[in-house]
């Protein structure tokens, strides 16, 4: 090789090596940042953080994510990716909530991921259907949908047991009836708009259909 070009080639090699090293370091940093810590999530969920004015999640959602308050959802065993998405959505316009918006905005993304990881590993408490007069109607809607109203079977996305599909569709089996009803009505009214699919479905449902399927879902295990 011509000696004139040797310094140039050497410089290019050194530059390429430097870029590669920086890229590798960046990838390592991203990998480290992406690592979640369920123990930190548990501490924040259970005790909050007074220094950052973050209240304990457990005060509303119960020990280990098993809420005993009908309008506050059970979060135990919910999919990690889904929980994280909801916390992020609470900081924007698609899921505005007077309580949760303020709470979510106080959390860092790492906080959200840690809490989500902790809750996803918890054992959910069972629920039960309460209205025996509507259980069959709710079961039919959940398993087969309502053809005439173009309402698909809930089980198609949330699974026959209500376990859902990780990250995409939430676990809803065993959820409080009142909470499920409130969310479907919010989708229908457009006050919750972080799922175009659920908004379209809820708009086709009557109050009685919503209550029936919500009650049936509460008894799924």
PyMOL commands that set and color helices and strands:
alter all, ss='L'
color gray80, all
select helices_A, chain A and resi 3-34+38-47+50-52+58-61+63-65+80-90+98-105+109-120+135-144+147-149+155-158+177-189+196-202+207-218
alter helices_A, ss='H'
color red, helices_A
deselect
rebuild
show_as cartoon
